[in-house]
């Protein structure tokens, strides 16, 4: 069964890769750059579309400009394919839109059909396309089993059972007899969720080697470094991601701004945030995060009036949003502005959703302490220790609360105390007072 691939000339490089991957996957592809013969190329293309079982139209911003209002030859190909599809059953001829980048789905001729994305994770999209169009007779029992295990693994991940998900993704890698970008990506995400940060970094590096055109391995490395408090490494990883994905990733720009804020590079952070806030149709959650981060920068630059204006704008958006989930981050910002009562309420909303969030309990304790509620603060600190007293949790959970409340140092387990000591030895962070206090408590 033949598959015809239609594309815009601007996308030729990506489409060549796509066609090569389809052929490796066992698909009989008709591709004009390889198969046009001398003679009328238009008639050849019309004939090959009519002979095909599947018509894949590769969509991009460039391709969408060549269909509909500003037609090019891709419009003619789509028009012919649509006419055939109207006359035949889906079992005989099917139009499959495949997006190469974030863009629309086109008009009714493409948008009514089941589509696939080759971004942000090329191999994952490719695998789904292959499974959809590969004849059942050509699929082995092993192919179907791998597809099934992938689905189960992704289900466990979204159900937050990361141990089971990781085990199944590792099984997928073994079944495929080679590590793929798909399994490397999912293993990275699982390991990070399990706080196995160094393993996650190693796996993300492998992911980057397997999918060198993808910005997300570097983006995830940056997020992991960020969680370890390694801001310089995080910023370098985000910059590598930016080279690959350009201006398109809003979350990347936000993460860059947050790291720059941590590094006290407030002017640079504001520059990134202004780029985000200038985007049209910005998702409310992104706008809120950008406004809150910019407010922190303005406050640090002693521009309190502007900082308060930004904070009020963010709070106004939060009031209108029923889907807002960033209560912990909001609490941290409110505390910096000295609005401790509001910060306490934000932390409590975060803890309503995740009662084991150690950082939220810690910062709740700080806010309560600032309000003079010492007994409530003590209970929050103790709860923070209850939920984070395991060796793989981020040591930043402990440092502030233990230094602020040194009596709690004696309640730590030897395992956690030793872990903190090794952490500071390994990073070279000059936290000598805390380090000394931990040792003396032991």
N, C-alpha and C positions, 0 to 999 in steps of 0.2 A: 504494500500500500504506500503510495507516494504522498509526501508532504511538500507543499509549495510554500516557500518563505518569501514574503513581501516586506520591503523595508525602504527607508529613506536613505539616499546616498550619503548623507551626513553621518549615518550610523554604521557605515560599512565595516569598520574595524570590529565593533562589538558583534555585529551580525555574523561576520566570518567566524568568530570564536563560537557563537551559538550554533551555527551550522556544523562546525567541526565536532562539537560536543554531542549534537543530535546523532551524527553519523557514528561516533564512537559508541553511543547507546543503542545502535542497531536500527536507526530510523533511515528509511530511504528518502533522502531530501533532494528536491530539485531546486537548484540555486543558480540564478542566471550567470553569475560571474564565472562559474565552472562549466556550465552546460549549454550555453547558447552556441548554436552552430551558424555557419554562413547562411545568409538569406534574410528573410524578413523576421527580425527579432520580435516584433509586435505579435505576429501570427503564432510564432513559437510559444511565446508566453501565454497567449490565450489558450492554445492547445494544451499546454502543460497544466494550467489551472483546471481546465475541464477534466483532465485525467486524474487529478489528485483526490485523495480521500480527505486530507486536511489542508486548510489554507491558514497558515500562521501569518498574521500581520503584526510586525514589530512596531510598537508604539513608543514615541518619544515626543518631546516638544517639537522637534524638527518634523517628525512624521505627521503630527497633527496639523501642522501648517500646510501639509501637502494633500490633505483630504478636506472635504467639505467646502468651505468658502474660498480657499486658495488652492485649487486642485493641481496636482502634478500627475505623473504617470502612476504613482502608487494609488491615487484615487481611481484611476481606470481599472487597475487590478482588483481593488476592493469592490468596485461596482459590479464587475463581472462575477466575482466570487459570491456577492450577495444575491445576484440574479439566479445563480446555480443553487444556492442554499434555499431560495424560495421555492424552487421547483422540485427539490429532492428532500428525502427524509434525513434527519441528523445522523442516521446510521450509514448514510451513503456519502454525505459531504458536510463538513463542519468547519466553520470559521472560528479560529482560536486567537484572540488578542493576547499579545505578550508584551508587557511594558518593560522597557529597558531602563527606565528611570522614573522618578516621580513625575507624573503628568496625568492628564485626563484619560478617559476610556474612549474618547471619540463619540461619534453620533450613534443613532439607534442600530446601525448595521454591525457595530462592534460591541457596544455596551450591553446588548441583550444576551451576549454569549459569555459562557464561563471563561474567565481570563486568568492569567498567571503573571506573576512578577519575577523578574530576574534581579531584582534589587530588594533589600540591601544585601541579600545573601544569594549569590549566583547559583551555587551548587544545589542549594535547597529548592529554589524555583525550578531548576533544570530537572531534578529528580521527580518533582511532581508532574512536570510536563511529560517526561518519558513514561511515567506510569500511566498517564491519561491516554497517550496516543500509541503506545507500543501494543501491537496485537497480542491478545491473550495467548495465542498459540506460540508466540515468541518469548513469553515471560515464563521463567522457570519457577518452580516451587520456591526456590531460594529467594528470587526477586520479590515475590509476593510476601514471603515471610519477613524479609528485611523491611519492606514498606509497612507491614503491620507492626513490627517492633518499634520502628521510628514513631509511629502514631501513638503507641502506648507510652513511650518515653516522654514525648512532648506533653501528653496528658498528665503524667506524674509531675512534670516540671511545673505546669500551670496550676496544678493542685498543691504545689509547694512541698511535695515529697521528693526533695532533692537527692537523697541517698538512692532511692529506687530509680529515679530518672538517670542519675549518673551511671548506675550499674547497667541499665539498658542501653545507654548511649555507648558505653564501652563494649557491650555485646555487639552492637551494630558495627563498630570498627573491626571487631574480630571477624564477623560474618563477611564483611566486605574485603577482608584480607589485606587491608591497607587503611591507614589513617586518611580520612578525607576532611576537607574544610568543614563539611556538615558536622561530623562527629567532634572535630576539634572545637568548633564554635560552641556546641551545646555542652561539652565537657568543661570548657572555660566558664560558662555561665553557672553550671552546677557547682563547680569547685569554689567559685567566688561566693555563692550563696551559703556554702558550707564553711566559710571562713578559712578555707585552705588556700590562702592568698598566693603563696609562692608557687604552688602547683598550678594555680590558675594563670599566673604570669607565664610560666613555662608553656602551658597549653595555648595561651594566646599568641605566643611567639611562633609556635608551630602552625597555628591557624593563619597567621600573617604570611608564612612561607608557602602554605598551600593555596592561599587566595591573595596574591600580592596586589591585586587591583582594588581590594576592599578596604575601606577606611575603618571598619568596625573592629577588627582585631586591635588596632592601635587605640581606638576610642576606649575599648574595654580595658586595655592595659592602663590607660590614664585613670579610669575610674578605680581600678584596683589600687594603684599607687596612691590615689587620693585617699582611699579608705585606710591606708597604712600611714598617712601623714607625710608621705614623700612628695611634697608639692612640686619640687623642681623636676623630678622624674615624671610626674603626672603631666606637667605642662609640656615637656618634651614629647611625650606620647601623643598628647592632643594636637601638637603642631604637626606631627607626622600624619595624623588622621586628616587634618585640615588640607594638607597637600593633595590627598587623594579624593576628598569629597567636596572641596571648594567651599562655596558659600551656602550650600543647601541644608546643612545639618544644624538646626536651631539648638538642639540639646548639646551638641559639641560646643557651640559658642557660649552657651550658658555655663557649661562645665569649665571652659577656659576662664571665663570671668570669675567664677567662684575660686578657682585656684589662684588667679592673679590677686584676688582680694585677700586670700590667706597669706600670700607673699607680700602683702601691703603695697602692691603695685596698683594703686587705686585708679589712677588716670587711665592706664592701659585697660583695666577691667571695665571702666565706664565706656571706653571706645568700643569694646566688644558688645556691651549691653545696648548701646545706642544703635548698633547694626541690627540687633534682634528686635528692638522696639520699633524700628522703622519699617519692619516687614508688614505687608498687608495681610489681613485675615490671620493674624497670629492667634494660635490656640490660647484660650484664657489661662490655662495652667502655666504655660510658658511666659505669658505676659506678667502674671503675678510673681513668678520666680525672678524675672528680670527686674521688675520694679523693686522688690524687696532687696535684692543684691545691690542694685544701684543706690538704694536708700542707705545701706550700710557703708558704701564707699563715700557718699556725700557726707555722712556723719563723721567718718574718720578724717575727712578733709576739712572738718569744722564748718561745713555748709549746712547747718542744722535746719534752716528754713526750707531749703530744697529737699532735704532728707525727709522732713515731716510731710511735705506735699506728696512725695513719692510713696511714703508709707500709707498715707490716707487713700491714695489712688488704688494701691494694692488691696487694702482692707475693703474698699468699696466693691472691687471686683469679687473678692472672696464672699461678701454678703450675697452677691447675685448668683454665685456658683453653687449648685447643689452637689457637684462632683469633686469639690476641692478635697485633696488628701494631704497637703503639705503642712500639717499642723505643727510638726516638730520644728521644721525650718522657720515657720512663722513665730513660734515661741522664742527661738534663739534671737530673731531680729527684735521682737518686742522687748526682750530682756536688755538688749544693747541700748535701747531707747529709754530704759528705766521704767517701762510699763509692766511691772512685775505681776500685777493682778491679771492682766490680759495674757501675759506669758504663761501663767499657771493654768489658765483655762485652755490655752492652745495645747500645752503638754498633756493635759488630761484627755483632750479629744484624741490626741495621737495614741495615748495609752489605752483608750477605749477600743481602738482597732488592733493594737499589738501590745498586750500587757507585759511582754518580755523584752521590750525595747529599753535596754540598759541606759543608753545615752539620754533618753527622755526622762527616765527616773532620776538620773544624775542632775540634769539641768532643772528639773522640777524642784529638787532639793535646793539648788542654788537660789532659785526664785523665791521659794518659801523662806529661806534663810534671810534674803534681802528684805522680806516683809516682816521679819522678826518672829516668824513662826518656827522656832527652833525644834520643837518636838515633831512637828509635821515634816520638817526638813530631814531630821534624823531617820524617820521611817522611810522616806523616799530614798535616802542613801543606802539604808539596809536592804531595801527592795532591789536597788541597782546591783548590789553585791550578790544578792540571791540569784539574779537572772544572768549575771555575767561572770560568775566565778568558775570559768572553764578556760583551759589554756589557749584555745584557738581564737577567743574573742579579741577584738581590737583593744590594745592597752590604753588607748585614749579614754576608754570608759572609766578607768580607775584614776588616772593621774590627778585630775582636778579635784574629784570628790575626796580622795584620800589625803591630798595635801591640805585641803580646806578643813578636813575633819580627821585629824591624825589619829584619834582614838580608834578609828575603824581599821587602821593598819594591822592591828593585832588580830582582827577577825578573818584575815585572808588565809586561804589554805597555802601550805608550803608550795604546792604545785603552781599556783597563780603567782605567788611572790617570786619564785624562781623564774617563771616565764617573763615577768616584768623586768627583772634584772638582766636576763639574756637579751630582751628586746632593746634595752638602752645600750647594752654593750655592742650589739650588732649594728645599731643605727648611728652611733656616735653623737646622739642628741645630747646637748649639754643640760641635762636635767639633774644636776648634781644634788640639789637639795632633796628632791623627791627620791632619787636613787639612795641617798644616805639614809633618809627616813625609812625606806623599805628595808634596807639592810639592818638598821637598828631595831626595827620592829621584829625582825626574825631572830 
